[in-house]
Amino acid sequence: MLKKLFFPLLAVFMLAGCATNSTTLNVSPVIKLPQQDPSLMGVTVSINGADQRSDKALAKVNRDGQLVTLTPSRDLRFLLQEVLEKQMGARGYMIGPNGAVDLQIVVNNLYSDVTQGNVRYSITTKADISIIATAKNGNKQVKNYRQTYSVEGAFNATNDKITNAVNATLGDVIDDMAQDTSIHEFIKQNAR
């Protein structure tokens, strides 16, 4: 009887010892879309993304005396390019090459500063995203979107808690982008 219980229990502990914490954060913010503008009538914009961060990590966390680097599950430039394409499409723009206005969405900063002690943790996530609009007539506009999100809690800052902070911060930036009409107005003025 003891052997029947001992070996499965030993196997479970050995497998648990082999399991490692993931170093990937599942970045999937809520995407808010703006209202459609029926006056656009077939204006095409081209969109690309860039990641200007010198370090591609989203966070660095001290776990069991080791510094663990956490990275996103997706390339952020493609994620934000997809977001901008959805938002511009929702406004009524067509997306394609050789548009009347070229839009570039740039990740300047996205990082979670994580501190944790024996009983408390703190996560402060900062995002700095730019949209650069360049018209064929040479006019240019840069719009910056910045957000900071902070959360504190008991015990450890798990990957899920850090992921939630990153997604909340990016969600706030995306919401700001949806509500802001300055790039939309720039395109309307320079696409003719």
Buried (B, 14 or more C-beta within 10 A) or exposed (E): EEEEEEEEEEEEEEEEEEEEEEBBBEBBBEBBBBEEBEEBEEBBBBBBBBBEBEEEBBBBBEBEEEEBEBBBEBBBBEBBBBBBBBBBBBBBBEBEEEBBBBBBBBBBEBBBEBEBEEEEBBBBBBBBBBBBBBBEEEEEBEBEBBBEBEBEEEEBBBBEBBBBBBBBBBBBBBBBBBEBEEBBEBBBEBBE
